Amino acid sequence: MATISSIASHPNPNPNPNPNPNLNLISPMLQPYLEQQQERLHPDTPPDDGGSSYDAAPDTDDRDSSAAAAANNNNPAAFSPNPNPTPIKLLHLSFNQDYGCFATGTDRGFRIFNCDPFREIFRRDFDGNGGGVGAVEMLFRCNILALVGGGEAPQYPLNKVMIWDDHQSRCIGELSFRSEVRGVRLRRDRIIVVLEQKIFVYNFADLKLLHQIETIANPKGLCAVSQVAGSFVLVCPGLQKGQVRVEHYASKRTKFINAHDSRIACFTLSQDGNLLATASTKGTLVRIYNTHDGSLLQEVRRGADRAEIYSVAFSPTAQWLAVSSDKGTVHVFSLKVHSGNVGSERSNSPPDTNPSATTPGSSLSFMKGVLPKYFSSEWSVAQFRLPEGYQYIVAFGHQKNTVVILGLDGSFYRCKFEPGSGGEMTQLEYHNFLKPEEAF
């Protein structure tokens, strides 16, 4: 899941007394939380118990033993309905798990937006000396959020993850560490906290530590988790440059993939955890792997020049892959393999080809093996040009063949690509979500 954020710290938060009517409501207590949430969000889906068999003792060098759940943790914060005249500074952008919403952390609080149709759902602005939120992780569309302080005047400490219940407008739990939190990921049954060189996996119901993983230096907080019930897959950097670690909790298997020669810059998982897309700090190639056996399924080329990859996203069926970078262009690639066809039982089978999709390559591809690899690369089928100088994250929209792009300048784009003809995408919609009246 694509995320851009900066994180910092402040001691005392404040609850908003007004409950938010726009979200699905769940129990305020953590213990019955999981069962009720499953019933409200996916009544036909059994709870995922993927990683419950993984147990590990906390590492006291990194995790503060006093950081247990604080169900009655009072961190008061007042909601400011009137906008502050001074400009708002964006600290964080991230989509929720199904890409139907996105969250923003600002130097005053956080805001939640719906993607289709585009609209602001709600906002929480904190009064006082703090207010900065450097990380906001949604849990689908329910009222539970994970928050971390950020900016010059953070609302929460840099080393804490606050579990916020927007129905009660207060924090109902927290996790505290001895070093800065670099990222947070949520599943219906798990909380994953990313530190500089460690990752902790907790049970959501009681905040019990289930597993911890050591990684290479990970300042961006890179981590991806699957979202399908019954299968919990986690991907994080390994202990070597260019390596990724894949944890299959249901089968209790760990797989290491040496994905690139350079350091890992970005990666993402398909929703079911079968496919992994990775990019390195070189930023010219994106590789797609089978997470079960680590085999390379496909390699696509973003360009020839070095670039910083900001985000990579699979379409819901893993038929398409979108990539955003500092070059100001979003690329859409056609994939040869569908996620549902990849699994442990078929990991040795060749990838299925999608006959309806075209994968452009160089016109000199017939000379593969004679000319450099560049000339036989698989190129994007569609592109969209953006103003350079800003960071953008990308996801596929709920409308067919659409892409949603978010920028740290406050921009929201919805674009459409034509699978048959490819080329430049058509812009369907634009909004500045920092100034909602600015749209065309």
Secondary structure, DSSP 8 states (H G I E B T S, - for coil): --EEE-----S-----SS--TTSB---SSSTTHHHHHHHHH-TTS----TTTT------TTTB-TT----TT------B--S--SS---EEEEEE-TTSSEEEEEESSEEEEEETTTTEEEEEEEB-SS--BEEEEEE-TTBSEEEEEE-SSSBSS-TTEEEEEETTTTEEEEEEEBSS---EEEE-SSEEEEE-SSEEEEEETTT--EEEEEE-S--TT---EE--STT--EEEEE-SSTTEEEEEETTTTEEEEEE--SS-EEEEEE-TTSSEEEEEETT-SEEEEEETTT--EEEEEE--SS---EEEEEE-TTSSEEEEEETTSEEEEEE-SS-GGG-SGGGTTS-----TTS---B-TTGGGBTTB-GGGG-B--SEEEE--TTS-EEEEE-SSTTEEEEEETTSEEEEEE--TTT-EE-EEEEEEETTSTT-B-
